[in-house]
């Protein structure tokens, strides 16, 4: 187990690789993984993984969700989404496929993608029930759930979202504190319905030790899901959400004791003034475990532009200490994303992550080099330094200026050129 | 003068109109305008104006820049940009035209647009010099500048950007504290060059009382420009910027004493952790004058996506107290924006403004209504409530689900439907 290696101060090759990526001593990684404040998700069966470390003091990481749905099943398109995601900076890819031959699709994606891969096994387990004659997700058995998890582990999935914090007590809190949108997490809705229907405890909570056993066998990292994340601004930071978070904090402790790496997922829809509090609460209740936030989305009224809404929330969350941002695409709340949506979503999240990295002194030089290129009107250098070189070049060249080296906004009234002409000689005097 | 009316507690029809828009008593507006903490830009010659109040405690406002450049001169396109801007929520439009028959274009825009109109008269004055044989912007005379300003005032411009804070002292600070990109404001670059070349004081500062006279004659609001705004992350919050801001604070006092409404412009490129300090500094040095920020842009490396970068900075600035956000389009740093860029820029700024409005309890109901529509899977209602109804409808319908009322992301695994099926009966028990 990587956590054991870290505790033994053994510089595993994966630790060396991520230390080099981050530009930190390998000791920093070992200390972080040993304490549980960093995770390095890397299933023993994910061959040729290009690993990432996620957590305190490191670059802010971003995740892109891909995957088929019942209505859109095209494996090649999903592979292209994964390629686009990684090209523009995704540090992890989650395969959320729920359409077609899910097992085959997952294996194809794992073989194809080198960054860490995440999944949500309950989707597949629930779907199989829902598709069976007269079946429903509430018919899921403990065996169904754990078999799905074991299959994903065996295939090489590096981290799984498991909604272990949806307990009878969490559901009680939800019922006692009504929301507008109740449960918007898919896995969370399955388990809430299951608990209400079966009047039993969530198997992922009741049999958490068994879950830990599977994770140990394959070095699979837990991403403790927030099934009670709010689905609207007015529902944010409520009793059900915090009840679940407290449970997740306890499960983080149990994971660490078993040498299983664990991170914690967070909201969701939160107004800007509550984001910092959400991050501090998670860090405190979960003893500094890496925080993986879904957005957050700071308003509900911008469908079609939720990648922007998520980039705003992601920046504020990362500044407060969130470690891992799940991207949101322009298709959020509307449809299954296209390849172009994946590009837009990844770039928006990358902007959020980078804006926070640079205030920590990470990659600050990239911005400075861009400023130098702008001062020098060196367009090729500007493109090369841009998060999306093709887009920058395309947008500049489609409306060129008739002047040589300036853009069509200011033309000969370019502030930089005028300043250069009159200020530089004075500077040189 | 509106400020005099406010001081006399006279509920001018413009005050009543904006009070109704904001849902506040007219006394709040009068108190705000009298103290200079709010402005209601409304030139006596701007017929049929749909006014706005900008400042403390009000809805966060957004501005869209339009206008021709030397390379793209199409008045109809600029009018369509203005229409698109207002449709998606712009509270003001600045005409920055520098190509074609500028006087005629400006008049056409003022006749066409009902929200407050702003301009930067020095662009036109500088351009005329630059285009004259052997001419250059440094040949500008005081008369050239004030004649341009008077013409804009006469035409009905509601607020003008004037870089009165670029003084000999500010330029000295710049020379003593070198930057990577020196001056990126167009007006700022003209005046910096002018001061260096002519070794005289900036006429807009030296003859500020004359400027106030013109403003009084036409009820034109001053937008005190930040000619020294940083053009890159590494240049932010430096000596030249703060020197200029201190001067602007003094000019705010002189404006108020003359009953001329004034707001103050701010950066620019600022890293996220410095934004709040910039807002507090402006509010303190300028005695609570409305703060009009350009972005801010929180990283330099995302050309093609600067509307997202600006929405992040704008949200953080507005949360800290900025009152008025100048939009940034995806074309920023690359070319003159298209109509589609204007739409993207306005929506991004509107998201930022609204995200902050709702934490002040303003328009919170819009988000709640959207949550109800989502819970009820009422797609027409969702479209109607969206900031961009057409985009939301288009994106949902281009990839419909084969199921009835859900989307193609989750299909029959819709969390909201599952929750409804199993939770609602329990709630009703």
Interface residues (C-beta under 8 A of the other chain):
Chain A: X69 X70 X71 X72 X98 X99 X123 X126 X127 X130 X137 X138 X174 X175 X178 X180 X181 X182 X183 X184 X185 X186 X188 X189 X190 X192 X193 X196 X197 X231 X232 X233 X234 X235 X271 X272 X273 X298 X299 X300 X301 X302 X303 X304 X305 X307 X308 X309 X311 X312 X315 X316 X319 X330 X331 X333 X334 X335 X336 X337 X338 X347 X348 X351 X352 X354 X355 X356 X358 X359 X364 X366 X367 X368 X370 X371 X372 X374 X375 X382 X385 X386 X387 X388 X391 X392 X394 X395 X396 X398 X399 X400 X401 X402 X403 X407 X408 X409 X410 X411 X412 X413 X414 X415 X416 X418 X419 X420 X421 X422 X423 X426 X427
Chain B: X69 X70 X71 X72 X98 X99 X123 X126 X127 X130 X137 X138 X174 X175 X178 X180 X181 X182 X183 X184 X185 X186 X188 X189 X190 X192 X193 X196 X197 X231 X232 X233 X234 X235 X271 X272 X273 X298 X299 X300 X301 X302 X303 X304 X305 X307 X308 X309 X311 X312 X315 X316 X319 X330 X331 X333 X334 X335 X336 X337 X338 X347 X348 X351 X352 X354 X355 X356 X358 X359 X364 X366 X367 X368 X370 X371 X372 X374 X375 X382 X385 X386 X387 X388 X391 X392 X394 X395 X396 X398 X399 X400 X401 X402 X403 X407 X408 X409 X410 X411 X412 X413 X414 X415 X416 X418 X419 X420 X421 X422 X423 X426 X427
